[in-house]
Amino acid sequence: MSIRLRTVDGVRVALCAVESDPMPGDIYLDDGDHYALSMKFMQDWQEEMRYFPTDPPREWAVMETQKVRDAKEEMDKWQEELREKASIEELDEMIAYWEREKEQSSIEKISQDRIVYAQRQIDELKKLRSIKLERL
Protein backbone atom coordinates (compact mmCIF):
# COMPACT_ATOMS: atom_id res chain seq x y z
CA MET A 1 0.00 0.00 0.00
CA SER A 2 1.43 3.37 -0.95
CA ILE A 3 1.40 6.05 1.72
CA ARG A 4 1.86 9.77 2.21
CA LEU A 5 3.86 11.21 5.10
CA ARG A 6 2.28 14.47 6.28
CA THR A 7 2.45 16.85 9.21
CA VAL A 8 -0.98 17.92 10.48
CA ASP A 9 -1.06 20.56 13.21
CA GLY A 10 2.46 19.58 14.27
CA VAL A 11 1.75 15.82 14.32
CA ARG A 12 3.68 13.65 11.81
CA VAL A 13 1.48 10.90 10.36
CA ALA A 14 1.47 8.28 7.63
CA LEU A 15 -1.67 8.19 5.50
CA CYS A 16 -3.06 5.70 3.05
CA ALA A 17 -2.43 7.27 -0.37
CA VAL A 18 -5.75 5.96 -1.70
CA GLU A 19 -7.74 7.46 1.17
CA SER A 20 -6.05 10.88 1.09
CA ASP A 21 -5.51 13.59 -1.49
CA PRO A 22 -2.00 14.92 -2.10
CA MET A 23 -1.08 18.09 -0.23
CA PRO A 24 1.96 20.39 -0.50
CA GLY A 25 4.78 19.04 1.68
CA ASP A 26 3.65 15.40 1.52
CA ILE A 27 6.30 12.73 1.00
CA TYR A 28 4.96 9.88 -1.14
CA LEU A 29 6.18 6.31 -0.56
CA ASP A 30 5.19 3.65 -3.08
CA ASP A 31 4.34 0.07 -2.14
CA GLY A 32 7.97 -1.06 -2.22
CA ASP A 33 9.21 1.84 -0.10
CA HIS A 34 6.42 1.33 2.43
CA TYR A 35 7.15 -2.40 2.63
CA ALA A 36 10.89 -1.79 3.11
CA LEU A 37 10.18 0.76 5.83
CA SER A 38 7.78 -1.60 7.60
CA MET A 39 10.39 -4.40 7.57
CA LYS A 40 12.95 -2.05 9.11
CA PHE A 41 10.40 -0.93 11.69
CA MET A 42 9.65 -4.54 12.62
CA GLN A 43 13.36 -5.27 13.00
CA ASP A 44 14.08 -2.17 15.10
CA TRP A 45 11.01 -2.27 17.32
CA GLN A 46 10.43 -5.99 17.99
CA GLU A 47 10.79 -5.75 21.75
CA GLU A 48 8.96 -2.45 22.14
CA MET A 49 5.91 -3.67 20.20
CA ARG A 50 5.09 -6.03 23.06
CA TYR A 51 4.28 -2.92 25.09
CA PHE A 52 2.20 -1.14 22.46
CA PRO A 53 -0.52 0.95 24.13
CA THR A 54 -4.04 -0.45 24.09
CA ASP A 55 -5.50 3.00 23.45
CA PRO A 56 -4.90 4.22 19.91
CA PRO A 57 -2.20 6.88 19.81
CA ARG A 58 -3.08 10.47 18.93
CA GLU A 59 -1.54 9.94 15.50
CA TRP A 60 -4.37 7.56 14.60
CA ALA A 61 -6.96 10.21 15.45
CA VAL A 62 -5.11 12.76 13.32
CA MET A 63 -4.79 10.25 10.47
CA GLU A 64 -8.55 9.74 10.51
CA THR A 65 -9.12 13.48 9.97
CA GLN A 66 -7.27 13.29 6.64
CA LYS A 67 -9.29 10.41 5.22
CA VAL A 68 -11.43 11.52 2.26
CA ARG A 69 -12.45 8.11 0.92
CA ASP A 70 -12.41 4.44 1.92
CA ALA A 71 -9.46 2.47 0.55
CA LYS A 72 -11.26 -0.87 0.42
CA GLU A 73 -14.15 0.60 -1.59
CA GLU A 74 -11.73 2.34 -3.97
CA MET A 75 -9.57 -0.74 -4.43
CA ASP A 76 -12.64 -2.90 -5.04
CA LYS A 77 -13.83 -0.45 -7.73
CA TRP A 78 -10.40 -0.30 -9.37
CA GLN A 79 -10.03 -4.07 -9.34
CA GLU A 80 -13.50 -4.59 -10.77
CA GLU A 81 -12.84 -2.10 -13.59
CA LEU A 82 -9.46 -3.67 -14.32
CA ARG A 83 -10.86 -7.17 -14.33
CA GLU A 84 -13.85 -6.32 -16.50
CA LYS A 85 -11.60 -4.72 -19.12
CA ALA A 86 -8.92 -7.41 -18.95
CA SER A 87 -8.34 -9.85 -21.78
CA ILE A 88 -8.05 -13.60 -21.13
CA GLU A 89 -4.26 -13.22 -21.40
CA GLU A 90 -4.24 -10.41 -18.86
CA LEU A 91 -6.40 -12.44 -16.50
CA ASP A 92 -3.93 -15.32 -16.89
CA GLU A 93 -1.11 -12.94 -15.93
CA MET A 94 -3.06 -11.78 -12.86
CA ILE A 95 -3.74 -15.37 -11.83
CA ALA A 96 -0.04 -16.21 -12.24
CA TYR A 97 0.91 -13.16 -10.16
CA TRP A 98 -1.37 -14.18 -7.26
CA GLU A 99 -0.19 -17.78 -7.45
CA ARG A 100 3.40 -16.53 -7.10
CA GLU A 101 2.36 -14.27 -4.20
CA LYS A 102 0.67 -17.19 -2.47
CA GLU A 103 3.69 -19.45 -3.00
CA GLN A 104 6.13 -16.78 -1.79
CA SER A 105 4.00 -16.08 1.28
CA SER A 106 4.02 -19.78 2.10
CA ILE A 107 7.78 -20.05 1.67
CA GLU A 108 8.49 -16.95 3.75
CA LYS A 109 5.88 -17.99 6.32
CA ILE A 110 4.12 -14.64 5.96
CA SER A 111 0.73 -14.34 7.62
CA GLN A 112 -1.98 -16.84 6.85
CA ASP A 113 -4.23 -13.88 6.02
CA ARG A 114 -2.00 -13.03 3.04
CA ILE A 115 -2.20 -16.60 1.77
CA VAL A 116 -5.99 -16.64 2.14
CA TYR A 117 -6.25 -13.26 0.40
CA ALA A 118 -4.10 -14.49 -2.51
CA GLN A 119 -6.25 -17.60 -2.86
CA ARG A 120 -9.40 -15.46 -2.90
CA GLN A 121 -7.90 -13.36 -5.69
CA ILE A 122 -7.02 -16.49 -7.65
CA ASP A 123 -10.53 -17.92 -7.24
CA GLU A 124 -12.22 -14.66 -8.31
CA LEU A 125 -9.97 -14.25 -11.33
CA LYS A 126 -10.51 -17.85 -12.44
CA LYS A 127 -14.26 -17.41 -12.12
CA LEU A 128 -14.15 -14.22 -14.20
CA ARG A 129 -11.92 -15.98 -16.75
CA SER A 130 -14.47 -18.79 -17.09
CA ILE A 131 -17.31 -16.29 -17.59
CA LYS A 132 -15.33 -14.46 -20.26
CA LEU A 133 -14.49 -17.72 -22.04
CA GLU A 134 -18.21 -18.67 -22.07
CA ARG A 135 -19.02 -15.34 -23.75
CA LEU A 136 -16.61 -16.05 -26.62
Backbone as ProteinMPNN parsed JSONL, in Angstrom:
{"seq_chain_A": "MSIRLRTVDGVRVALCAVESDPMPGDIYLDDGDHYALSMKFMQDWQEEMRYFPTDPPREWAVMETQKVRDAKEEMDKWQEELREKASIEELDEMIAYWEREKEQSSIEKISQDRIVYAQRQIDELKKLRSIKLERL", "coords_chain_A": {"N_chain_A": [[0.852, -1.165, 0.0], [0.665, 2.129, -0.932], [1.779, 5.15, 0.633], [1.371, 8.404, 2.202], [3.447, 10.7, 3.802], [2.811, 13.103, 6.192], [2.535, 16.239, 7.888], [0.324, 17.28, 10.284], [-1.066, 19.847, 11.921], [1.272, 19.949, 13.504], [1.684, 17.272, 14.087], [3.216, 14.369, 13.001], [2.286, 12.11, 10.548], [1.428, 9.007, 8.902], [-0.295, 8.33, 5.982], [-2.811, 6.525, 4.227], [-2.404, 6.391, 0.802], [-4.44, 6.08, -1.037], [-6.716, 6.801, 0.358], [-6.361, 9.457, 0.901], [-5.907, 12.816, -0.315], [-3.322, 14.333, -2.29], [-1.16, 16.73, -0.758], [0.581, 19.88, -0.469], [3.944, 19.489, 0.558], [3.738, 16.844, 1.342], [5.27, 13.616, 1.554], [5.652, 11.067, -0.635], [5.434, 7.576, -0.551], [5.923, 4.672, -2.34], [4.509, 1.346, -2.84], [6.67, -0.486, -2.549], [8.6, 1.035, -1.164], [7.189, 1.551, 1.202], [6.821, -1.051, 2.171], [9.526, -1.805, 2.581], [10.229, 0.022, 4.569], [8.462, -0.787, 6.586], [9.466, -3.326, 7.172], [11.959, -2.66, 8.233], [11.112, -1.226, 10.455], [9.83, -3.281, 11.891], [12.052, -4.857, 12.491], [13.62, -3.094, 14.057], [11.944, -2.456, 16.214], [11.008, -4.703, 17.572], [11.018, -5.683, 20.299], [9.853, -3.511, 21.703], [7.283, -3.421, 20.658], [5.801, -5.25, 22.034], [4.837, -3.871, 24.127], [2.971, -2.131, 23.218], [0.631, 0.526, 23.326], [-2.751, 0.083, 24.506], [-4.743, 1.882, 23.995], [-5.559, 3.747, 21.129], [-2.959, 5.648, 19.614], [-2.483, 9.261, 19.515], [-1.791, 9.935, 16.932], [-3.267, 8.225, 15.295], [-5.84, 9.264, 15.511], [-5.464, 11.764, 14.323], [-4.727, 10.929, 11.764], [-7.134, 9.877, 10.878], [-8.61, 12.187, 10.443], [-7.744, 13.057, 8.004], [-8.684, 11.413, 6.095], [-10.375, 10.957, 3.101], [-11.743, 9.225, 1.557], [-12.735, 5.74, 1.334], [-10.396, 3.199, 1.403], [-10.718, 0.422, 0.871], [-13.156, 0.323, -0.541], [-12.457, 1.883, -2.784], [-10.315, 0.382, -3.86], [-11.654, -1.987, -4.45], [-13.392, -1.055, -6.465], [-11.502, -0.232, -8.411], [-10.231, -2.678, -8.948], [-12.365, -4.179, -9.941], [-13.02, -2.727, -12.277], [-10.605, -3.021, -13.684], [-10.508, -5.801, -13.969], [-12.835, -6.324, -15.443], [-12.236, -5.129, -17.872], [-10.07, -6.536, -18.677], [-8.242, -8.749, -20.815], [-8.33, -12.274, -21.714], [-5.699, -13.179, -21.652], [-4.51, -11.239, -20.034], [-5.897, -11.713, -17.667], [-4.911, -14.258, -17.147], [-2.259, -13.567, -16.579], [-2.649, -12.108, -14.222], [-3.661, -14.102, -12.559], [-1.431, -15.782, -12.465], [0.352, -14.053, -11.176], [-0.854, -13.815, -8.579], [-0.727, -16.457, -7.802], [2.033, -16.768, -7.585], [2.487, -14.923, -5.514], [1.083, -16.172, -3.441], [2.541, -18.556, -3.191], [5.091, -17.51, -2.514], [4.467, -16.264, -0.102], [3.88, -18.49, 1.427], [6.353, -19.801, 1.477], [7.957, -17.898, 2.769], [6.705, -17.849, 5.123], [4.819, -15.904, 5.715], [2.006, -14.075, 6.966], [-0.967, -16.002, 7.481], [-3.274, -14.792, 6.659], [-2.513, -13.346, 4.38], [-2.007, -15.399, 2.587], [-4.542, -16.553, 2.378], [-5.903, -14.353, 1.31], [-4.592, -14.114, -1.179], [-5.389, -16.543, -2.332], [-8.128, -16.1, -2.528], [-8.141, -14.044, -4.427], [-7.138, -15.446, -6.625], [-9.192, -17.359, -7.004], [-11.39, -15.659, -7.619], [-10.484, -14.435, -9.971], [-10.182, -16.653, -11.658], [-12.82, -17.458, -11.856], [-13.954, -15.227, -13.163], [-12.493, -15.412, -15.519], [-13.498, -17.815, -16.576], [-16.149, -17.043, -17.064], [-15.755, -15.077, -19.009], [-14.655, -16.656, -21.031], [-16.857, -18.261, -21.664], [-18.476, -16.382, -22.892], [-17.253, -16.001, -25.293]], "CA_chain_A": [[0.0, 0.0, 0.0], [1.429, 3.37, -0.954], [1.395, 6.054, 1.72], [1.863, 9.77, 2.21], [3.865, 11.212, 5.099], [2.284, 14.466, 6.275], [2.454, 16.847, 9.206], [-0.98, 17.919, 10.479], [-1.056, 20.564, 13.21], [2.461, 19.581, 14.265], [1.748, 15.822, 14.318], [3.677, 13.653, 11.813], [1.476, 10.902, 10.364], [1.474, 8.277, 7.634], [-1.67, 8.193, 5.5], [-3.063, 5.702, 3.051], [-2.431, 7.27, -0.369], [-5.745, 5.961, -1.697], [-7.736, 7.464, 1.171], [-6.051, 10.876, 1.093], [-5.51, 13.586, -1.489], [-2.0, 14.924, -2.105], [-1.078, 18.091, -0.228], [1.956, 20.389, -0.499], [4.778, 19.041, 1.676], [3.654, 15.395, 1.518], [6.296, 12.733, 0.999], [4.961, 9.878, -1.144], [6.175, 6.313, -0.565], [5.185, 3.653, -3.077], [4.343, 0.071, -2.138], [7.966, -1.058, -2.216], [9.206, 1.842, -0.101], [6.417, 1.331, 2.43], [7.155, -2.402, 2.635], [10.888, -1.786, 3.109], [10.178, 0.763, 5.832], [7.783, -1.602, 7.602], [10.389, -4.395, 7.57], [12.952, -2.047, 9.114], [10.399, -0.929, 11.693], [9.654, -4.542, 12.623], [13.36, -5.266, 12.999], [14.082, -2.173, 15.098], [11.014, -2.268, 17.324], [10.432, -5.992, 17.989], [10.79, -5.748, 21.749], [8.959, -2.451, 22.141], [5.913, -3.666, 20.202], [5.087, -6.029, 23.057], [4.279, -2.917, 25.086], [2.198, -1.143, 22.458], [-0.521, 0.946, 24.133], [-4.044, -0.452, 24.088], [-5.495, 3.005, 23.448], [-4.902, 4.217, 19.907], [-2.197, 6.878, 19.813], [-3.082, 10.473, 18.933], [-1.538, 9.942, 15.499], [-4.369, 7.558, 14.603], [-6.961, 10.205, 15.453], [-5.112, 12.762, 13.317], [-4.791, 10.249, 10.474], [-8.55, 9.738, 10.511], [-9.122, 13.482, 9.97], [-7.269, 13.288, 6.641], [-9.292, 10.406, 5.217], [-11.434, 11.524, 2.264], [-12.455, 8.109, 0.918], [-12.413, 4.444, 1.92], [-9.457, 2.47, 0.547], [-11.263, -0.865, 0.416], [-14.146, 0.603, -1.587], [-11.73, 2.342, -3.974], [-9.575, -0.741, -4.427], [-12.643, -2.897, -5.042], [-13.827, -0.45, -7.733], [-10.4, -0.301, -9.373], [-10.025, -4.067, -9.339], [-13.498, -4.587, -10.772], [-12.837, -2.099, -13.587], [-9.464, -3.667, -14.316], [-10.857, -7.168, -14.327], [-13.851, -6.315, -16.501], [-11.597, -4.717, -19.122], [-8.924, -7.408, -18.947], [-8.345, -9.85, -21.778], [-8.048, -13.597, -21.132], [-4.258, -13.224, -21.401], [-4.235, -10.41, -18.862], [-6.399, -12.445, -16.502], [-3.935, -15.321, -16.886], [-1.114, -12.939, -15.93], [-3.057, -11.779, -12.856], [-3.736, -15.37, -11.826], [-0.042, -16.209, -12.242], [0.908, -13.156, -10.158], [-1.368, -14.179, -7.258], [-0.19, -17.777, -7.453], [3.402, -16.528, -7.101], [2.359, -14.271, -4.203], [0.668, -17.193, -2.47], [3.686, -19.449, -2.998], [6.127, -16.776, -1.789], [3.998, -16.077, 1.277], [4.022, -19.783, 2.104], [7.785, -20.054, 1.672], [8.486, -16.951, 3.752], [5.875, -17.989, 6.318], [4.116, -14.643, 5.957], [0.733, -14.343, 7.623], [-1.976, -16.843, 6.849], [-4.225, -13.881, 6.018], [-1.997, -13.03, 3.041], [-2.196, -16.595, 1.767], [-5.988, -16.643, 2.142], [-6.247, -13.258, 0.397], [-4.097, -14.49, -2.506], [-6.254, -17.601, -2.865], [-9.403, -15.463, -2.898], [-7.903, -13.356, -5.694], [-7.019, -16.488, -7.653], [-10.528, -17.919, -7.245], [-12.221, -14.661, -8.308], [-9.972, -14.253, -11.33], [-10.508, -17.852, -12.435], [-14.262, -17.405, -12.122], [-14.147, -14.222, -14.2], [-11.92, -15.979, -16.746], [-14.474, -18.789, -17.089], [-17.306, -16.286, -17.588], [-15.334, -14.458, -20.263], [-14.491, -17.72, -22.04], [-18.205, -18.668, -22.073], [-19.022, -15.336, -23.753], [-16.606, -16.052, -26.619]], "C_chain_A": [[0.9, 1.231, 0.0], [0.882, 4.315, 0.114], [1.931, 7.457, 1.461], [2.277, 10.097, 3.642], [3.476, 12.683, 5.121], [2.349, 14.938, 7.724], [1.145, 17.627, 9.281], [-0.972, 18.541, 11.875], [0.092, 20.106, 14.1], [2.618, 18.095, 14.538], [2.123, 15.133, 12.998], [2.917, 12.345, 11.725], [1.765, 10.276, 9.006], [0.031, 7.992, 7.228], [-1.728, 7.226, 4.328], [-3.184, 6.641, 1.851], [-3.765, 7.217, -1.096], [-6.798, 6.775, -0.957], [-7.517, 8.962, 1.328], [-5.693, 11.523, -0.237], [-4.139, 14.189, -1.236], [-2.091, 16.372, -1.624], [0.377, 18.557, -0.359], [2.713, 19.925, 0.756], [4.702, 17.551, 1.944], [4.9, 14.718, 0.957], [5.574, 11.444, 0.626], [5.907, 8.683, -1.111], [5.344, 5.284, -1.311], [5.143, 2.348, -2.277], [5.679, -0.505, -1.675], [8.662, -0.308, -1.103], [8.511, 1.597, 1.235], [6.748, -0.042, 3.017], [8.543, -2.418, 3.274], [10.926, -1.084, 4.462], [9.528, -0.073, 6.934], [8.675, -2.753, 8.078], [11.46, -3.849, 8.517], [12.334, -1.725, 10.472], [10.248, -2.199, 12.533], [10.97, -4.997, 13.244], [13.773, -4.406, 14.192], [13.224, -2.184, 16.353], [10.389, -3.575, 17.839], [10.083, -6.028, 19.469], [9.748, -4.732, 22.205], [7.505, -2.704, 21.749], [5.122, -4.519, 21.193], [4.378, -5.116, 24.045], [3.462, -1.826, 24.389], [0.954, -0.766, 23.256], [-1.833, 0.379, 23.601], [-4.949, 0.642, 23.559], [-4.793, 3.478, 22.19], [-4.156, 5.529, 20.168], [-2.857, 8.065, 19.103], [-2.88, 10.527, 17.431], [-2.683, 9.287, 14.732], [-5.569, 8.483, 14.474], [-6.699, 11.272, 14.393], [-5.2, 12.151, 11.917], [-6.238, 10.163, 9.982], [-9.112, 11.05, 9.961], [-8.735, 13.759, 8.525], [-7.894, 12.34, 5.618], [-10.448, 11.032, 4.437], [-12.222, 10.455, 1.504], [-11.997, 6.804, 1.555], [-11.55, 3.635, 0.952], [-10.042, 1.17, 0.023], [-12.274, -0.651, -0.701], [-13.461, 1.027, -2.885], [-10.997, 1.197, -4.653], [-10.522, -1.748, -5.082], [-13.127, -2.369, -6.386], [-12.738, -0.569, -8.794], [-10.196, -1.722, -9.877], [-11.145, -4.55, -10.265], [-13.366, -4.009, -12.176], [-11.708, -2.78, -14.358], [-9.839, -5.058, -14.812], [-11.871, -7.221, -15.463], [-13.237, -5.989, -17.861], [-10.502, -5.682, -19.569], [-9.248, -8.474, -19.987], [-8.087, -11.164, -21.036], [-6.563, -13.681, -20.769], [-3.894, -12.404, -20.159], [-4.745, -11.065, -17.582], [-5.445, -13.578, -16.133], [-2.701, -14.764, -16.178], [-1.435, -12.596, -14.473], [-3.122, -13.036, -11.995], [-2.32, -15.849, -11.487], [0.617, -15.349, -11.156], [0.459, -13.591, -8.764], [-0.926, -15.574, -6.835], [1.241, -17.655, -6.945], [3.378, -15.894, -5.714], [2.019, -15.29, -3.118], [1.837, -18.125, -2.152], [4.782, -18.764, -2.173], [5.735, -16.571, -0.328], [4.128, -17.363, 2.078], [5.482, -20.073, 2.429], [8.334, -19.173, 2.793], [7.718, -16.993, 5.071], [5.267, -16.645, 6.738], [2.721, -15.005, 6.434], [-0.217, -15.188, 6.792], [-3.017, -15.98, 6.138], [-3.804, -13.557, 4.596], [-2.211, -14.208, 2.097], [-3.671, -16.744, 1.411], [-6.427, -15.571, 1.145], [-5.808, -13.593, -1.035], [-4.984, -15.56, -3.131], [-7.608, -17.036, -3.293], [-9.272, -14.737, -4.241], [-7.845, -14.356, -6.849], [-8.399, -17.034, -8.011], [-11.418, -16.949, -8.017], [-11.782, -14.469, -9.751], [-10.29, -15.458, -12.209], [-11.995, -17.891, -12.781], [-14.548, -16.407, -13.244], [-13.616, -14.719, -15.539], [-12.892, -16.96, -17.385], [-15.674, -18.086, -17.717], [-16.932, -15.664, -18.93], [-15.17, -15.491, -21.369], [-15.854, -18.19, -22.547], [-18.823, -17.67, -23.041], [-18.427, -15.371, -25.163], [-17.298, -16.969, -27.58]], "O_chain_A": [[1.793, 1.355, 0.839], [-0.302, 4.286, 0.452], [2.812, 7.669, 0.627], [1.542, 9.806, 4.585], [3.774, 13.424, 4.184], [2.235, 14.145, 8.659], [0.883, 18.51, 8.465], [-0.881, 17.837, 12.88], [-0.086, 19.9, 15.3], [3.597, 17.691, 15.164], [1.429, 15.295, 11.995], [2.889, 11.562, 12.675], [2.273, 10.926, 8.093], [-0.762, 7.483, 8.02], [-0.789, 7.134, 3.538], [-3.978, 7.581, 1.879], [-4.178, 8.203, -1.707], [-7.676, 7.372, -1.581], [-8.392, 9.665, 1.834], [-5.233, 10.856, -1.164], [-3.814, 14.526, -0.098], [-2.974, 17.127, -2.028], [1.297, 17.738, -0.36], [2.183, 19.968, 1.866], [5.52, 17.028, 2.701], [5.504, 15.2, -0.001], [4.956, 10.805, 1.477], [7.04, 8.765, -1.585], [4.189, 5.045, -0.959], [5.681, 2.268, -1.172], [5.802, -0.96, -0.537], [9.244, -0.914, -0.204], [9.164, 1.452, 2.268], [6.934, -0.174, 4.226], [8.729, -2.967, 4.361], [11.585, -1.551, 5.391], [9.987, -0.07, 8.076], [8.644, -3.114, 9.254], [11.823, -4.507, 9.492], [12.96, -1.93, 11.512], [10.506, -2.191, 13.736], [11.0, -5.464, 14.383], [14.222, -4.926, 15.214], [13.733, -1.943, 17.447], [9.34, -3.539, 18.482], [8.96, -6.371, 19.836], [8.865, -5.055, 23.0], [6.592, -2.248, 22.438], [3.892, -4.5, 21.178], [3.435, -5.531, 24.719], [3.291, -0.73, 24.924], [0.287, -1.643, 23.807], [-2.003, 0.215, 22.393], [-5.838, 0.367, 22.753], [-3.568, 3.602, 22.172], [-4.665, 6.411, 20.859], [-3.683, 7.887, 18.207], [-3.704, 11.1, 16.719], [-3.034, 9.736, 13.641], [-6.242, 8.49, 13.443], [-7.606, 11.643, 13.648], [-5.696, 12.792, 10.99], [-6.512, 10.358, 8.797], [-9.995, 11.03, 9.104], [-9.341, 14.616, 7.883], [-7.651, 12.463, 4.417], [-11.384, 11.571, 5.027], [-13.244, 10.75, 0.883], [-10.976, 6.773, 2.242], [-11.942, 3.415, -0.194], [-9.877, 0.849, -1.154], [-12.252, -1.368, -1.702], [-13.845, 0.577, -3.965], [-11.049, 1.055, -5.875], [-10.221, -2.294, -6.143], [-13.261, -3.133, -7.342], [-13.007, -0.956, -9.932], [-10.011, -1.948, -11.072], [-10.892, -5.243, -11.25], [-13.576, -4.718, -13.16], [-11.847, -3.076, -15.545], [-9.521, -5.436, -15.94], [-11.772, -8.072, -16.346], [-13.672, -6.517, -18.885], [-10.064, -5.638, -20.719], [-10.351, -9.019, -20.036], [-7.678, -11.161, -19.876], [-6.208, -14.193, -19.707], [-3.075, -12.825, -19.342], [-4.101, -10.98, -16.537], [-5.197, -13.83, -14.954], [-2.156, -15.408, -15.282], [-0.593, -12.771, -13.592], [-2.69, -13.032, -10.842], [-2.05, -16.268, -10.362], [1.354, -15.865, -10.315], [1.286, -13.725, -7.862], [-0.769, -15.843, -5.644], [1.631, -18.341, -6.0], [4.154, -16.278, -4.838], [2.587, -15.273, -2.026], [2.091, -18.443, -0.99], [5.335, -19.36, -1.249], [6.568, -16.691, 0.57], [4.449, -17.332, 3.266], [5.804, -20.533, 3.524], [9.078, -19.639, 3.655], [8.037, -16.268, 6.013], [5.206, -16.301, 7.918], [2.31, -16.158, 6.307], [-0.257, -15.092, 5.565], [-3.579, -16.395, 5.125], [-4.645, -13.499, 3.699], [-2.56, -14.017, 0.932], [-4.006, -17.031, 0.261], [-7.224, -15.841, 0.246], [-6.561, -13.382, -1.986], [-5.296, -15.496, -4.32], [-8.165, -17.453, -4.309], [-10.167, -14.802, -5.083], [-8.43, -14.135, -7.909], [-8.734, -17.156, -9.19], [-12.116, -17.346, -8.951], [-12.616, -14.353, -10.649], [-10.631, -15.297, -13.381], [-12.375, -18.31, -13.874], [-15.301, -16.711, -14.17], [-14.227, -14.473, -16.579], [-13.089, -16.939, -18.6], [-16.154, -18.489, -18.777], [-17.712, -15.721, -19.881], [-15.51, -15.225, -22.521], [-15.998, -18.486, -23.733], [-19.604, -18.051, -23.914], [-19.014, -14.842, -26.107], [-16.864, -17.107, -28.724]]}, "name": "protein", "num_of_chains": 1, "seq": "MSIRLRTVDGVRVALCAVESDPMPGDIYLDDGDHYALSMKFMQDWQEEMRYFPTDPPREWAVMETQKVRDAKEEMDKWQEELREKASIEELDEMIAYWEREKEQSSIEKISQDRIVYAQRQIDELKKLRSIKLERL"}
